[in-house]
Structure formats: C-alpha cells, structure tokens
Amino acid sequence: MRLLRRFCFVALLSVGLVGFPLISSRAQVICTGNASPPPELPVYDQPPIPGPGYIWTPGYWGGGPLGYFWVPGTWMEPPSVGLLWTPGYWGFRDGIYVWNAGYWGPHIGFYGGVNYGFGYSGIGYQGGRWENGVFSYNRTVNNFGSVRITNVFDETIIVNNATRISFNGGSGGTAARPTPEEESAAREQHVAALPAQIQQERTAGANKELLASENHGRPAIAATAKPGEFTGKGVIAAREVRPGEEGLQKPGNLAAPPAAIGNKPIEHEDSRKPKETVKRESEPKPPANNAEAPNAESKAHEQAKLPADKDESSKHTAKPPEGVAGTAHQPPQLAAGQNPHPKPKPPSEDKKPAQ
C-alpha cells in the first residue's frame, strides 16, 4: 500500500495533553493520504458503559506508515455539557483517500455517511441527547451492563446505510453529501479530539496486531470500555458476521436485523398483544337457524350408504310389536271411512240383559 505523507495544518496529533484546542469549523485535519481505501468496518459488540455521562465514540481505521490500523471504539466523557462527538471519516479527494478528523460540537456534523453503528447510522446521532444539562440515552443502542442509568428513552433508529463501507466517495464509497443541517453545524465552533482520544489512537498505532495487514479486518481489540485500557474485561474483540447481519452493531451480543435496512423502522412483535385466532379452512361452518351441525360420524355414515339402500335400511329398522300393522316408519293402513281413533263402546251395549 502506497502511503502519501502530508503535513497537518491543524496538527491534532501533536497537541499537548493539556487543554482542549479549538478548531475552525472549516478546518480539516489531513495528516495522511492513502492511495487505497480503508477496509470494511469490523463487526463488534459495545462494551458496557462505565457510568452515567459517558458518550460512545465509535472505532475507525487510522492511517500510519505501515498502512491502516484499527482504533478501538470507546466511551468518553465529553469536554463540557451540551457537546456531541462527530466521528472522523476517510474521503476520496484528488486521487487519494484523506482523513477528516472528528470533533466535539453542539450538533453532529457531516461524517461521510459512514454507518459506524451504535447510534451513528451515517447521519446524525440517535444514541442519546442532552436534556436540561443531563445526557439521556437511547436504550435501543446503548449497553448499560450493570450500571444504573436513569435518564433513558426508547427510539427506533431508521438506518439508510446498512453496509460496512468505511469511506466516502471514490470507487465503492458512500455517496453521501452534507445536509443543510450538517452544513449549519460545520459553521459552529468545535473542540478538537480530547487527549484521551489522541492517546487511544497512538496506542492503537503502536500495536502491530491492530494493523489491517495483520488482523485482516478482524482486530482483537475492537472496542474498549475506557480509552487507553487495551487489556482486561472491558476489551471487546471483533467477531464474524452472523447470517443476516450487515455490520449494524447493537448493544450486548445482538446485531441489527435486516429489517433495519432501508427507510422502514425495525418492527418487533409485541408479546403483550393477544394473538389473532386463525380459522382453518377445513373447519365446518355453523348451520343456519342454529340447527345442530352434523357430526363427523353421521357424515361418514351417509357417505357410506349404497345407492339402493332400501333393503339395507330395513336391516337396521326396529320390528313392530306383534299385532300391530306397518313398520316403525309407516303407520298401519286404515279402511275407507274408518276412524283412526274409534271411541270405546259403553258396557251397556256389549252386555244386554236376556229377555
């Protein structure tokens, strides 16, 4: 990889470890330029927040004499109340890829449309906001671990760029351009990267295992709980891409599902809602006039009948009692004019005295 060294007109990396240098809204820190684009962003999980007041700063590919190296994402305390972090990004310019440094400011500026995850979806920051001097966190993208965070809210993130592209412009880069809001934020006064952030990049650059040529896009130290702490339980390693993932990181061990791709918010099934009863097509419809529906046994019996069932049906009919004409299904035959219900004769007519 051919590396083009350039002087830093706003040399953040040479700033001392005291004070917070201010940089112009239009100034860009371009310390290195590369002829080849940086690798894809690795997939990793966010370490738990150290405590209230910290803001997540995502990881990125830094540039050095030996090529690209991974700078782990970490939790940072902002320099003052009301400031947010705008990540840096690689942009294609004049035939090479140059680095545009991040900064702290009252609003999120342009960072190349790169989806860094954890609330940095390519435009703005949906991981939290300042409310009455206190930072409030979006629970859908922040990992609180065992830390008690009281200022929280729930907000679905709309992701417009679900890829793992790590640069803007050029061949294969994002095609994002600054929005009017980002252009307005660019005119504000900014605070440069904090000394802890600078040290995070220096430590990463000195670690051979974080070189892209060594880790092949899967750094062993992808994120840290605090800046400068590259060992211990707060270190998170990059992992393989799970099926259906497109590089969208979420807190814990989850990654954003493919439903987040595009302009539709992620929808989850609410277990509190009663499930809709689904009627089967084979279920018989209730008969009209509240008549009793024939059961399966009677229907099967009817289908099993033969066409000439007169003789067969007689086998199943009950025989009438002796002395009674007809059958159980047919009343006895009456003579013409015969009363079906004759009146009994009085006793006097049956037995007359002899004369």
C-alpha positions in Angstrom: 0.0 0.0 0.0 1.5 3.3 -1.1 1.2 5.9 1.7 1.4 9.6 1.0 2.5 11.7 3.9 1.2 15.2 4.2 1.8 17.9 6.8 -1.0 18.5 9.2 -2.1 22.2 9.1 -4.2 21.6 12.1 -2.0 19.1 13.9 -4.2 17.4 16.4 -1.8 14.5 17.0 0.9 17.0 18.0 -1.3 18.8 20.5 -0.1 18.5 24.1 -2.0 16.5 26.7 -3.4 19.7 28.4 -6.2 21.9 27.3 -8.9 21.4 24.7 -7.8 23.1 21.4 -10.5 24.8 19.4 -10.5 24.2 15.6 -12.2 26.2 12.9 -15.5 24.8 11.5 -14.0 24.6 8.0 -10.6 23.2 9.1 -9.9 19.6 8.3 -7.1 17.6 9.8 -5.4 15.8 7.0 -2.3 14.1 8.3 -2.1 11.2 5.9 -3.3 10.3 2.5 -3.6 6.7 1.1 -3.8 5.6 -2.5 -6.0 2.6 -1.4 -9.3 2.8 0.5 -9.6 1.5 4.1 -11.1 -1.9 4.8 -14.6 -2.6 5.8 -15.7 -1.8 9.3 -15.4 -4.8 11.6 -18.4 -6.2 13.4 -18.2 -6.0 17.2 -20.3 -5.5 20.3 -20.4 -2.5 22.5 -18.8 -2.8 26.0 -20.9 -1.8 29.0 -20.9 1.9 29.8 -18.5 2.8 32.7 -21.1 5.2 34.3 -23.6 8.0 33.6 -22.4 10.9 31.5 -20.2 8.9 29.1 -20.8 9.2 25.3 -19.8 6.5 22.8 -17.2 7.3 20.3 -17.1 4.6 17.5 -14.0 2.9 16.3 -12.4 3.7 12.9 -9.4 2.8 10.7 -6.5 5.1 11.3 -3.6 5.6 8.8 0.1 5.2 9.6 3.4 4.5 7.9 2.6 0.7 7.8 -0.9 1.2 6.5 -4.3 1.2 8.1 -4.7 0.2 11.7 -7.9 -0.1 13.8 -8.6 2.5 16.5 -10.9 0.8 19.0 -14.2 2.5 19.8 -14.6 3.6 23.4 -16.7 5.5 26.0 -15.6 9.1 26.5 -16.6 11.9 28.9 -17.4 15.0 26.8 -15.3 18.1 27.4 -18.3 20.1 28.5 -22.1 19.9 28.9 -24.0 20.1 25.6 -21.3 18.8 23.3 -21.6 15.8 21.0 -19.0 13.8 19.1 -18.9 13.9 15.3 -16.7 11.0 14.1 -13.9 11.4 11.5 -14.0 9.7 8.1 -12.0 8.9 5.1 -12.9 10.8 1.9 -11.7 10.5 -1.6 -10.0 13.6 -2.9 -7.6 14.4 -5.7 -7.0 10.7 -6.4 -6.2 9.6 -2.8 -8.1 8.9 0.4 -7.6 11.6 3.1 -8.6 11.6 6.7 -11.1 14.2 8.0 -10.8 14.3 11.8 -13.7 14.2 14.2 -14.6 16.9 16.7 -16.9 17.9 19.6 -19.7 20.4 19.0 -23.2 21.3 19.9 -24.6 19.5 16.9 -23.5 16.5 14.8 -21.8 17.4 11.6 -21.0 15.5 8.4 -19.0 12.3 8.8 -19.2 10.9 5.2 -22.4 8.9 5.6 -20.5 6.1 7.2 -22.6 3.8 9.3 -20.4 3.3 12.4 -23.3 1.7 14.4 -24.4 2.3 18.0 -26.4 5.3 17.0 -24.1 6.7 14.3 -26.2 5.5 11.4 -24.5 7.7 8.8 -26.3 10.9 9.5 -26.7 12.5 13.0 -26.5 10.6 16.3 -29.5 8.7 17.6 -27.8 7.1 20.6 -28.6 10.0 23.0 -29.3 13.7 23.5 -28.8 16.4 26.0 -31.9 17.3 28.1 -31.7 20.2 30.7 -27.9 19.7 31.1 -28.1 15.9 31.5 -27.3 13.4 28.9 -30.2 11.0 28.2 -29.5 7.6 26.5 -31.5 5.7 23.9 -31.9 2.2 25.3 -32.1 0.6 21.9 -28.5 1.1 21.0 -26.6 1.5 24.3 -25.2 -1.3 26.5 -25.7 -0.3 30.2 -24.5 -3.6 31.6 -24.9 -3.5 35.4 -24.7 0.3 35.6 -27.9 2.1 36.7 -28.9 4.7 34.1 -32.0 6.7 35.0 -32.1 9.2 32.1 -33.2 7.0 29.2 -35.7 6.9 26.3 -36.7 4.4 23.6 -36.4 5.4 20.0 -36.3 3.3 16.9 -33.4 4.1 14.6 -34.0 4.5 10.8 -30.9 3.2 9.0 -30.3 4.5 5.5 -26.9 2.8 5.0 -26.7 -0.8 6.2 -23.3 -1.5 4.7 -19.9 -1.7 6.3 -18.3 0.8 4.0 -15.7 2.9 5.9 -15.1 5.8 3.4 -16.8 8.4 1.4 -16.5 8.9 -2.4 -14.2 7.1 -4.8 -14.9 3.7 -6.1 -17.2 1.8 -3.8 -17.5 4.5 -1.2 -20.6 6.1 0.2 -22.2 8.8 -2.0 -23.5 10.9 0.9 -23.3 14.7 0.8 -23.7 17.2 3.7 -27.3 18.1 4.5 -28.3 21.7 5.3 -28.3 20.8 9.0 -24.8 19.4 8.7 -23.6 22.4 6.8 -25.0 24.6 9.5 -23.2 22.5 12.2 -20.0 22.9 10.2 -20.1 26.7 10.8 -20.1 26.2 14.6 -17.1 26.4 16.8 -15.7 23.0 17.6 -13.5 21.3 20.2 -10.8 19.0 18.9 -10.3 15.4 19.9 -9.5 15.1 23.6 -6.1 14.0 24.9 -7.5 10.6 25.9 -8.8 10.1 22.3 -5.4 11.1 20.9 -3.7 8.6 23.2 -6.2 5.9 22.1 -5.1 6.4 18.5 -1.4 6.5 19.4 -1.6 3.3 21.4 -3.5 1.6 18.6 -1.0 2.7 16.0 1.8 1.2 18.1 0.1 -2.2 18.3 1.1 -4.5 15.4 -1.9 -6.7 15.9 -4.2 -3.8 15.1 -2.7 -3.4 11.6 -5.2 -4.3 8.9 -2.5 -6.3 7.2 -2.2 -8.4 10.3 -5.7 -8.9 11.5 -7.4 -8.9 8.0 -10.3 -6.8 9.2 -11.0 -8.6 12.5 -9.0 -6.8 15.2 -8.6 -8.5 18.5 -9.2 -5.2 20.3 -12.3 -3.7 18.5 -13.6 -1.7 21.5 -12.7 -0.7 25.0 -14.7 0.3 28.0 -12.4 3.3 28.6 -9.8 5.0 26.5 -6.3 3.6 26.9 -7.4 0.3 28.5 -6.4 -2.3 26.0 -6.5 -5.2 28.4 -9.0 -6.5 30.8 -12.6 -7.5 30.8 -13.7 -4.2 29.1 -11.9 -5.2 25.9 -14.2 -6.5 23.1 -12.8 -8.4 20.1 -14.3 -8.2 16.5 -16.3 -11.3 15.5 -17.5 -13.0 12.4 -20.5 -11.6 10.6 -23.6 -13.6 11.6 -26.2 -14.6 8.9 -28.4 -11.6 8.1 -26.0 -9.0 9.5 -24.9 -6.1 7.5 -22.5 -4.5 10.0 -25.1 -2.8 12.2 -24.0 -3.1 15.8 -26.3 -3.1 18.8 -25.6 -3.3 22.5 -24.8 -6.7 24.1 -24.4 -9.6 21.7 -27.1 -8.6 19.3 -26.8 -7.1 15.8 -29.5 -5.2 14.0 -31.7 -7.4 11.8 -32.1 -7.0 8.1 -35.5 -5.2 8.8 -33.5 -2.1 9.7 -32.3 -1.8 6.1 -33.9 1.0 4.1 -36.2 3.7 5.3 -38.5 1.5 7.4 -38.1 1.3 11.2 -37.5 -2.0 12.9 -40.7 -3.6 14.0 -40.9 -6.1 16.8 -43.8 -8.4 17.8 -45.4 -7.2 21.0 -45.9 -10.2 23.2 -48.5 -8.3 25.3 -50.9 -8.3 22.4 -53.3 -11.2 22.1 -52.6 -13.4 19.2 -55.2 -13.5 16.5 -57.2 -16.7 16.2 -56.8 -18.3 12.8 -59.7 -20.4 11.5 -58.8 -23.4 9.5 -60.3 -23.9 6.0 -61.5 -27.4 6.9 -63.4 -26.1 9.9 -67.2 -26.6 9.1 -69.4 -23.5 9.1 -72.2 -23.4 11.6 -75.6 -24.3 10.1 -78.3 -21.7 9.6 -81.1 -21.2 12.1 -79.0 -22.5 14.9 -79.6 -26.1 13.6 -77.4 -28.8 15.0 -74.4 -29.4 12.8 -73.9 -33.0 11.7 -71.0 -34.7 13.4 -68.2 -36.4 11.5 -69.6 -39.9 12.4 -73.0 -39.2 10.8 -71.5 -37.7 7.7 -69.3 -40.7 7.2 -72.3 -43.0 7.7 -74.2 -41.1 5.0 -71.3 -41.3 2.5 -71.0 -45.0 3.1 -74.6 -45.7 2.1 -75.2 -47.6 -1.1 -77.5 -46.2 -3.9 -80.1 -49.0 -3.4 -80.4 -48.8 0.3 -84.0 -49.8 0.8 -83.1 -53.3 1.7 -80.1 -52.3 3.7 -82.1 -49.8 5.7 -84.7 -52.4 6.6 -82.0 -54.4 8.3 -81.5 -51.6 10.8 -85.1 -50.7 11.4 -86.8 -52.0 14.5 -89.6 -54.6 14.1 -93.0 -53.5 15.2 -94.7 -55.3 18.1 -96.9 -58.3 17.2 -100.4 -57.5 16.3 -99.6 -54.0 15.0 -99.6 -53.4 11.3 -97.0 -51.5 9.4 -93.4 -50.8 10.4 -91.7 -48.4 12.7 -91.5 -45.8 9.9 -95.0 -46.4 8.4 -98.4 -46.2 10.2 -100.9 -49.1 9.8 -103.3 -48.9 6.8 -106.9 -47.9 7.6 -110.0 -48.9 5.7 -112.0 -46.3 3.9 -114.1 -44.2 6.3 -112.5 -45.9 9.4 -111.9 -43.5 12.3 -108.3 -43.7 13.3 -109.3 -43.1 16.9 -112.5 -45.1 17.5 -114.5 -44.4 20.6 -114.9 -47.4 23.0 -118.4 -48.8 23.3 -120.2 -48.4 26.5 -120.6 -51.5 28.7 -124.4 -51.4 28.3 -124.1 -52.1 24.6 -121.8 -55.0 25.0 -123.8 -56.9 27.6 -127.6 -56.6 27.3 -130.0 -58.5 29.7 -131.7 -61.5 28.2 -135.4 -61.1 27.5 
